[in-house]
């Protein structure tokens, strides 16, 4: 898992994500051989059919388990939310809305801010060392549907564009090259947020409503975004390996099951290559994984014999890539 930070007001990527979005909005052509699937888990139905058409049989077989894994990661993040701080942010936004009405409701806005400050002070009293508190969680899935060779070709084209000074062309080429599940957590800085909204109260009392609104917005802008990024190729390989291990452990598996096992190992290798082509990890990080997959393929080709230790090694190595 990789983490990235940005400010709440700059989260435009949740609206226009990936090369497909740019193609639709700006009329630009996506690179040949590449399709994008970009989904908010809450509204994912729109691109589900397209995604399934482009995915391999092995990918489709394990997609349900990958979805479960991403749901768990989102639920884990939401489990960190603190009820009082979430309420304080909602009250801050409500106060801003009250002041933005044609006839500003100043008394009600002050009441909301006072309650919000009180809730935050309780949190600080409970844990004076608490610095950043999660107040909201959003999740976004972005997937590139393309062969590894196509991704590598686009990366080379982007490098050539950069070398020639064609910065915007390179940006558009690279913008869609992502296959990841992103859990974005909004964090409140307890050291500064309460004081920021408290400063709005005297401005309201003095009738300086516009200044008060600006102060409240300044407080809301203090919310900080932390992105936890989970590469989808790695999540898919983890599920493929788990399925392959189950098949490998069957002493009486059929020829069809042995064929499926080989296909899963091959698909795992391709997924790992895709993640490497997309820059989620380098070649040195996955060399040991390829080595263990080759061992398993060699054993499976000879018959029912498998190497249980190889599966354990692969799972451990994969955990280091997320």
GISUL-V680608 format. One record per residue. N is the residue number from 1. RES is the residue in one small letter. PSI is psi as a letter, one per 30 degrees, with the letter a starting at -180 (none if undefined). Layout:
<<N RES PSI> <N RES PSI>>
This chain:
<<1 x k> <2 x k> <3 x k> <4 x k> <5 x k> <6 x l> <7 x l> <8 x e> <9 x f> <10 x g> <11 x h> <12 x f> <13 x f> <14 x f> <15 x e> <16 x j> <17 x k> <18 x l> <19 x e> <20 x e> <21 x e> <22 x e> <23 x e> <24 x e> <25 x e> <26 x f> <27 x g> <28 x l> <29 x k> <30 x l> <31 x k> <32 x k> <33 x g> <34 x k> <35 x l> <36 x k> <37 x j> <38 x j> <39 x k> <40 x k> <41 x f> <42 x f> <43 x h> <44 x f> <45 x e> <46 x e> <47 x g> <48 x e> <49 x e> <50 x e> <51 x e> <52 x e> <53 x e> <54 x f> <55 x k> <56 x l> <57 x e> <58 x e> <59 x e> <60 x e> <61 x e> <62 x g> <63 x e> <64 x e> <65 x e> <66 x e> <67 x e> <68 x e> <69 x e> <70 x e> <71 x e> <72 x e> <73 x e> <74 x e> <75 x e> <76 x e> <77 x e> <78 x f> <79 x f> <80 x f> <81 x k> <82 x k> <83 x e> <84 x e> <85 x e> <86 x e> <87 x e> <88 x e> <89 x e> <90 x e> <91 x e> <92 x e> <93 x e> <94 x e> <95 x e> <96 x e> <97 x e> <98 x e> <99 x f> <100 x f> <101 x l> <102 x e> <103 x j> <104 x k> <105 x i> <106 x e> <107 x e> <108 x e> <109 x e> <110 x e> <111 x e> <112 x e> <113 x e> <114 x e> <115 x e> <116 x e> <117 x e> <118 x e> <119 x e> <120 x e> <121 x e> <122 x e> <123 x e> <124 x e> <125 x e> <126 x e> <127 x i> <128 x f> <129 x f> <130 x k> <131 x e> <132 x k> <133 x k> <134 x k> <135 x f> <136 x l> <137 x k> <138 x l> <139 x k> <140 x k> <141 x k> <142 x k> <143 x k> <144 x k> <145 x j> <146 x l> <147 x l> <148 x e> <149 x e> <150 x e> <151 x e> <152 x e> <153 x e> <154 x e> <155 x e> <156 x e> <157 x e> <158 x e> <159 x e> <160 x e> <161 x e> <162 x e> <163 x e> <164 x g> <165 x g> <166 x i> <167 x e> <168 x e> <169 x e> <170 x e> <171 x e> <172 x e> <173 x e> <174 x f> <175 x e> <176 x f> <177 x i> <178 x k> <179 x j> <180 x l> <181 x k> <182 x k> <183 x j> <184 x k> <185 x k> <186 x k> <187 x k> <188 x k> <189 x j> <190 x f> <191 x f> <192 x f> <193 x e> <194 x e> <195 x e> <196 x e> <197 x f> <198 x e> <199 x f> <200 x f> <201 x e> <202 x f> <203 x e> <204 x e> <205 x e> <206 x g> <207 x g> <208 x i> <209 x e> <210 x e> <211 x e> <212 x e> <213 x e> <214 x e> <215 x e> <216 x e> <217 x e> <218 x e> <219 x e> <220 x e> <221 x f> <222 x f> <223 x k> <224 x k> <225 x k> <226 x k> <227 x k> <228 x j> <229 x k> <230 x j> <231 x k> <232 x e> <233 x e> <234 x e> <235 x e> <236 x e> <237 x e> <238 x e> <239 x e> <240 x e> <241 x e> <242 x e> <243 x e> <244 x e> <245 x e> <246 x e> <247 x e> <248 x f> <249 x f> <250 x j> <251 x f> <252 x h> <253 x k> <254 x l> <255 x e> <256 x e> <257 x e> <258 x e> <259 x e> <260 x e> <261 x e> <262 x e> <263 x e> <264 x e> <265 x e> <266 x e> <267 x e> <268 x e> <269 x e> <270 x e> <271 x e> <272 x e> <273 x e> <274 x e> <275 x e> <276 x e> <277 x e> <278 x f> <279 x g> <280 x f> <281 x l> <282 x l> <283 x e> <284 x e> <285 x f> <286 x f> <287 x e> <288 x e> <289 x e> <290 x e> <291 x e> <292 x e> <293 x e> <294 x e> <295 x e> <296 x e> <297 x e> <298 x e> <299 x e> <300 x e> <301 x f> <302 x f> <303 x b> <304 x f> <305 x k> <306 x l> <307 x j> <308 x e> <309 x e> <310 x e> <311 x e> <312 x e> <313 x e> <314 x e> <315 x e> <316 x e> <317 x e> <318 x e> <319 x f> <320 x f> <321 x f> <322 x none>>
